[in-house]
Amino acid sequence: MGCPLNEGNLTETPLSVFRHELEQADCVYVASGETFRLLHALKSTGADQLLADAVRNGKLYAGSSAGAIIAGPSIEPATVMDDPSTAPRVSDGLCVGSQPAQGDGPE
């Protein structure tokens, strides 16, 4: 028994195809790479918003290295490994990581 795997390159995939594949997927795995280029590719195609919305609506997201970093609120920590000049105006991540539940904690 196997699981179907759809692999793609965001810079070469039309947004309509990405949207369809995202809707059909049970989960999304974003692999490693150059953090700033990866997030730039997502943002320049509009795939960032589709992906963030899908995750906020319950789609399971996993990533390694750059794929994990872009899920957070900022990719600034990646400057120690990757070159921010490859996408100078890109710094805000997808912000789809865990958030504290409202109402938890002291009042």
Buried (B, 14 or more C-beta within 10 A) or exposed (E): EEEEEEEEEBEEBEEEEBBEBBEEBEEBEBEEBBBBBBBBBBBEBEBBEBBBEBBEEEBEBEBEBBBBBBBBEEBBEBEEEBEBEEBEEBBBBBBBEEEEEEEEEEE
